[in-house]
Amino acid sequence: MATTPNRPIHWTKLAGTALVVTLFLYFIDEGRYSLSGLFTVGNLVAMSFYLLGLLVGLFGIAVLFARHEPSFGRTAMVLMLGSAVGVMLTVAFFYLLHGAATTH
C-alpha cells in the first residue's frame, strides 16, 4: 500500500496569507477603507492578535491536510479554511476576554 508523503504547504505562503488577511480586516474595519492609523499602539496590539490567530488556524489546518495529495485544490482549501478558523479563534478569544472583563 502506497502512502502519500507529507508535503506541507510552505510556511511563507501561510504566513503571507495571514498577513494579507489581517491587513484586509484592518482595511475594512468600521468602513474606513484605509490603512491609516495602523501603526498606533492600540491597533498594532489588536491586529497582532488577529495575525496570531490566523497563523494558528492556517498552520493547524495545513498540518491536518499535509497527507493529502499536493494540488492547487488542497492549497486553496487550506488557505480558505485556515483563514476562517483563524478569524473564528480570534473572535472567540476576544469574546472570552470581554466576558471575563465584564464578570469582575
Secondary structure, 3 states (H helix, E strand, C coil): CCCCCCCCCCHHHHHHHHHHHHHHHHHHHHHCCCCCCCCCHHHHHHHHHHHHHHHHHHHHHHHHCCCCCCCHHHHHHHHHHHHHHHHHHHHHHHHHHHHHHHHC
